[in-house]
Amino acid sequence: MTPKELMYMEDALGMEQQLQTKCNDYASKVQDATLQNTLRNLATQHQKHYSCLLNQLNQ
């Protein structure tokens, strides 16, 4: 992997972590159950994306 590709992967990992954190934070603040569920699902998707990216780095 080139240094530029590695930098991209690091940025993507950081963004996925940030998005997961924000979705969980927002889910804890809203009152609407449907919106909470949607935000928690998005947080789970971002965690999966993070894991997938990390697995690519470990191969």
N, CA, C and O atoms as CSV, one atom per row, in Angstrom:
chain,resi,resn,atom,element,x,y,z
A,1,MET,N,N,0.852,-1.162,0.000
A,1,MET,CA,C,0.000,0.000,0.000
A,1,MET,C,C,0.904,1.233,0.000
A,1,MET,O,O,1.871,1.315,0.758
A,2,THR,N,N,0.572,2.173,-0.854
A,2,THR,CA,C,1.375,3.386,-0.945
A,2,THR,C,C,1.108,4.279,0.270
A,2,THR,O,O,0.083,4.135,0.936
A,3,PRO,N,N,2.028,5.196,0.555
A,3,PRO,CA,C,1.791,6.116,1.674
A,3,PRO,C,C,0.502,6.921,1.517
A,3,PRO,O,O,-0.191,7.182,2.500
A,4,LYS,N,N,0.183,7.312,0.295
A,4,LYS,CA,C,-1.038,8.078,0.060
A,4,LYS,C,C,-2.273,7.220,0.341
A,4,LYS,O,O,-3.237,7.706,0.931
A,5,GLU,N,N,-2.255,5.964,-0.069
A,5,GLU,CA,C,-3.372,5.061,0.205
A,5,GLU,C,C,-3.516,4.818,1.703
A,5,GLU,O,O,-4.630,4.760,2.224
A,6,LEU,N,N,-2.402,4.678,2.384
A,6,LEU,CA,C,-2.433,4.485,3.831
A,6,LEU,C,C,-3.035,5.705,4.532
A,6,LEU,O,O,-3.819,5.564,5.470
A,7,MET,N,N,-2.667,6.892,4.075
A,7,MET,CA,C,-3.241,8.112,4.649
A,7,MET,C,C,-4.751,8.155,4.420
A,7,MET,O,O,-5.505,8.563,5.303
A,8,TYR,N,N,-5.191,7.730,3.226
A,8,TYR,CA,C,-6.622,7.697,2.944
A,8,TYR,C,C,-7.328,6.741,3.897
A,8,TYR,O,O,-8.383,7.065,4.444
A,9,MET,N,N,-6.747,5.574,4.091
A,9,MET,CA,C,-7.357,4.583,4.983
A,9,MET,C,C,-7.432,5.110,6.415
A,9,MET,O,O,-8.436,4.905,7.097
A,10,GLU,N,N,-6.395,5.775,6.870
A,10,GLU,CA,C,-6.401,6.356,8.216
A,10,GLU,C,C,-7.504,7.402,8.342
A,10,GLU,O,O,-8.212,7.446,9.349
A,11,ASP,N,N,-7.650,8.242,7.320
A,11,ASP,CA,C,-8.712,9.252,7.330
A,11,ASP,C,C,-10.087,8.595,7.337
A,11,ASP,O,O,-10.980,9.017,8.071
A,12,ALA,N,N,-10.252,7.559,6.516
A,12,ALA,CA,C,-11.535,6.870,6.439
A,12,ALA,C,C,-11.874,6.199,7.769
A,12,ALA,O,O,-13.024,6.234,8.205
A,13,LEU,N,N,-10.883,5.591,8.413
A,13,LEU,CA,C,-11.109,4.963,9.720
A,13,LEU,C,C,-11.538,6.008,10.748
A,13,LEU,O,O,-12.478,5.790,11.512
A,14,GLY,N,N,-10.852,7.124,10.760
A,14,GLY,CA,C,-11.191,8.196,11.696
A,14,GLY,C,C,-12.589,8.743,11.464
A,14,GLY,O,O,-13.317,9.039,12.411
A,15,MET,N,N,-12.958,8.874,10.187
A,15,MET,CA,C,-14.288,9.391,9.859
A,15,MET,C,C,-15.369,8.405,10.291
A,15,MET,O,O,-16.399,8.811,10.828
A,16,GLU,N,N,-15.146,7.128,10.063
A,16,GLU,CA,C,-16.140,6.131,10.476
A,16,GLU,C,C,-16.317,6.134,11.997
A,16,GLU,O,O,-17.439,6.014,12.489
A,17,GLN,N,N,-15.230,6.267,12.733
A,17,GLN,CA,C,-15.330,6.337,14.197
A,17,GLN,C,C,-16.108,7.571,14.621
A,17,GLN,O,O,-16.965,7.503,15.501
A,18,GLN,N,N,-15.805,8.695,13.993
A,18,GLN,CA,C,-16.482,9.941,14.336
A,18,GLN,C,C,-17.983,9.852,14.032
A,18,GLN,O,O,-18.808,10.293,14.832
A,19,LEU,N,N,-18.323,9.292,12.894
A,19,LEU,CA,C,-19.733,9.164,12.532
A,19,LEU,C,C,-20.471,8.225,13.478
A,19,LEU,O,O,-21.615,8.486,13.850
A,20,GLN,N,N,-19.821,7.143,13.863
A,20,GLN,CA,C,-20.446,6.215,14.814
A,20,GLN,C,C,-20.706,6.924,16.142
A,20,GLN,O,O,-21.791,6.803,16.710
A,21,THR,N,N,-19.727,7.651,16.628
A,21,THR,CA,C,-19.866,8.380,17.890
A,21,THR,C,C,-20.999,9.402,17.819
A,21,THR,O,O,-21.812,9.502,18.738
A,22,LYS,N,N,-21.048,10.161,16.723
A,22,LYS,CA,C,-22.094,11.174,16.579
A,22,LYS,C,C,-23.482,10.550,16.511
A,22,LYS,O,O,-24.418,11.043,17.140
A,23,CYS,N,N,-23.617,9.477,15.757
A,23,CYS,CA,C,-24.927,8.822,15.655
A,23,CYS,C,C,-25.389,8.317,17.022
A,23,CYS,O,O,-26.553,8.482,17.384
A,24,ASN,N,N,-24.487,7.708,17.773
A,24,ASN,CA,C,-24.852,7.233,19.114
A,24,ASN,C,C,-25.199,8.400,20.037
A,24,ASN,O,O,-26.138,8.319,20.828
A,25,ASP,N,N,-24.438,9.475,19.926
A,25,ASP,CA,C,-24.698,10.653,20.754
A,25,ASP,C,C,-26.072,11.242,20.428
A,25,ASP,O,O,-26.857,11.533,21.330
A,26,TYR,N,N,-26.353,11.412,19.158
A,26,TYR,CA,C,-27.648,11.966,18.760
A,26,TYR,C,C,-28.787,11.036,19.161
A,26,TYR,O,O,-29.847,11.499,19.582
A,27,ALA,N,N,-28.577,9.736,19.033
A,27,ALA,CA,C,-29.620,8.769,19.411
A,27,ALA,C,C,-29.971,8.887,20.884
A,27,ALA,O,O,-31.122,8.687,21.271
A,28,SER,N,N,-28.984,9.210,21.703
A,28,SER,CA,C,-29.242,9.329,23.142
A,28,SER,C,C,-29.954,10.632,23.498
A,28,SER,O,O,-30.460,10.782,24.610
A,29,LYS,N,N,-29.993,11.577,22.554
A,29,LYS,CA,C,-30.582,12.888,22.842
A,29,LYS,C,C,-31.979,13.090,22.277
A,29,LYS,O,O,-32.717,13.954,22.750
A,30,VAL,N,N,-32.349,12.307,21.276
A,30,VAL,CA,C,-33.678,12.513,20.670
A,30,VAL,C,C,-34.735,11.719,21.423
A,30,VAL,O,O,-34.443,10.715,22.073
A,31,GLN,N,N,-35.967,12.195,21.319
A,31,GLN,CA,C,-37.086,11.554,22.013
A,31,GLN,C,C,-37.829,10.565,21.122
A,31,GLN,O,O,-38.405,9.593,21.611
A,32,ASP,N,N,-37.816,10.810,19.829
A,32,ASP,CA,C,-38.557,9.978,18.884
A,32,ASP,C,C,-37.912,8.600,18.766
A,32,ASP,O,O,-36.741,8.484,18.404
A,33,ALA,N,N,-38.680,7.558,19.074
A,33,ALA,CA,C,-38.154,6.186,19.079
A,33,ALA,C,C,-37.719,5.735,17.685
A,33,ALA,O,O,-36.725,5.023,17.548
A,34,THR,N,N,-38.444,6.139,16.670
A,34,THR,CA,C,-38.086,5.758,15.304
A,34,THR,C,C,-36.757,6.378,14.908
A,34,THR,O,O,-35.905,5.719,14.312
A,35,LEU,N,N,-36.590,7.637,15.242
A,35,LEU,CA,C,-35.343,8.335,14.933
A,35,LEU,C,C,-34.181,7.740,15.735
A,35,LEU,O,O,-33.078,7.584,15.212
A,36,GLN,N,N,-34.433,7.413,16.997
A,36,GLN,CA,C,-33.397,6.759,17.810
A,36,GLN,C,C,-32.953,5.457,17.172
A,36,GLN,O,O,-31.757,5.181,17.079
A,37,ASN,N,N,-33.905,4.660,16.736
A,37,ASN,CA,C,-33.606,3.376,16.107
A,37,ASN,C,C,-32.797,3.579,14.823
A,37,ASN,O,O,-31.832,2.858,14.571
A,38,THR,N,N,-33.192,4.550,14.027
A,38,THR,CA,C,-32.479,4.845,12.782
A,38,THR,C,C,-31.040,5.253,13.070
A,38,THR,O,O,-30.112,4.786,12.410
A,39,LEU,N,N,-30.858,6.118,14.050
A,39,LEU,CA,C,-29.514,6.571,14.396
A,39,LEU,C,C,-28.653,5.434,14.946
A,39,LEU,O,O,-27.462,5.357,14.646
A,40,ARG,N,N,-29.242,4.570,15.734
A,40,ARG,CA,C,-28.489,3.418,16.254
A,40,ARG,C,C,-28.110,2.462,15.123
A,40,ARG,O,O,-27.020,1.891,15.124
A,41,ASN,N,N,-29.011,2.292,14.166
A,41,ASN,CA,C,-28.696,1.460,13.008
A,41,ASN,C,C,-27.559,2.065,12.191
A,41,ASN,O,O,-26.681,1.346,11.714
A,42,LEU,N,N,-27.576,3.375,12.033
A,42,LEU,CA,C,-26.488,4.046,11.325
A,42,LEU,C,C,-25.164,3.875,12.072
A,42,LEU,O,O,-24.125,3.644,11.453
A,43,ALA,N,N,-25.203,3.988,13.392
A,43,ALA,CA,C,-23.987,3.788,14.184
A,43,ALA,C,C,-23.434,2.379,13.985
A,43,ALA,O,O,-22.223,2.190,13.873
A,44,THR,N,N,-24.323,1.399,13.941
A,44,THR,CA,C,-23.905,0.014,13.707
A,44,THR,C,C,-23.291,-0.140,12.325
A,44,THR,O,O,-22.291,-0.840,12.167
A,45,GLN,N,N,-23.873,0.501,11.329
A,45,GLN,CA,C,-23.321,0.443,9.974
A,45,GLN,C,C,-21.931,1.062,9.923
A,45,GLN,O,O,-21.044,0.540,9.249
A,46,HIS,N,N,-21.736,2.163,10.625
A,46,HIS,CA,C,-20.416,2.804,10.640
A,46,HIS,C,C,-19.391,1.925,11.364
A,46,HIS,O,O,-18.219,1.903,10.988
A,47,GLN,N,N,-19.824,1.215,12.383
A,47,GLN,CA,C,-18.921,0.286,13.062
A,47,GLN,C,C,-18.509,-0.841,12.114
A,47,GLN,O,O,-17.350,-1.253,12.095
A,48,LYS,N,N,-19.458,-1.331,11.335
A,48,LYS,CA,C,-19.153,-2.383,10.360
A,48,LYS,C,C,-18.189,-1.872,9.295
A,48,LYS,O,O,-17.260,-2.579,8.904
A,49,HIS,N,N,-18.407,-0.644,8.824
A,49,HIS,CA,C,-17.499,-0.055,7.840
A,49,HIS,C,C,-16.089,0.069,8.414
A,49,HIS,O,O,-15.102,-0.234,7.743
A,50,TYR,N,N,-16.011,0.518,9.669
A,50,TYR,CA,C,-14.719,0.647,10.340
A,50,TYR,C,C,-14.016,-0.710,10.402
A,50,TYR,O,O,-12.832,-0.816,10.085
A,51,SER,N,N,-14.743,-1.732,10.806
A,51,SER,CA,C,-14.166,-3.076,10.914
A,51,SER,C,C,-13.703,-3.590,9.556
A,51,SER,O,O,-12.650,-4.219,9.450
A,52,CYS,N,N,-14.482,-3.326,8.533
A,52,CYS,CA,C,-14.122,-3.760,7.181
A,52,CYS,C,C,-12.834,-3.077,6.720
A,52,CYS,O,O,-11.943,-3.723,6.170
A,53,LEU,N,N,-12.745,-1.778,6.947
A,53,LEU,CA,C,-11.526,-1.043,6.569
A,53,LEU,C,C,-10.322,-1.562,7.344
A,53,LEU,O,O,-9.241,-1.739,6.782
A,54,LEU,N,N,-10.512,-1.800,8.622
A,54,LEU,CA,C,-9.421,-2.289,9.457
A,54,LEU,C,C,-8.960,-3.671,8.991
A,54,LEU,O,O,-7.763,-3.961,8.977
A,55,ASN,N,N,-9.908,-4.514,8.613
A,55,ASN,CA,C,-9.560,-5.833,8.094
A,55,ASN,C,C,-8.736,-5.733,6.816
A,55,ASN,O,O,-7.831,-6.538,6.595
A,56,GLN,N,N,-9.043,-4.759,5.983
A,56,GLN,CA,C,-8.271,-4.564,4.754
A,56,GLN,C,C,-6.828,-4.193,5.068
A,56,GLN,O,O,-5.905,-4.618,4.373
A,57,LEU,N,N,-6.641,-3.413,6.099
A,57,LEU,CA,C,-5.278,-3.031,6.499
A,57,LEU,C,C,-4.496,-4.213,7.068
A,57,LEU,O,O,-3.273,-4.274,6.941
A,58,ASN,N,N,-5.194,-5.132,7.683
A,58,ASN,CA,C,-4.537,-6.279,8.321
A,58,ASN,C,C,-4.236,-7.416,7.359
A,58,ASN,O,O,-3.615,-8.405,7.746
A,59,GLN,N,N,-4.670,-7.287,6.111
A,59,GLN,CA,C,-4.415,-8.364,5.152
A,59,GLN,C,C,-3.081,-8.199,4.473
A,59,GLN,O,O,-2.710,-9.021,3.635
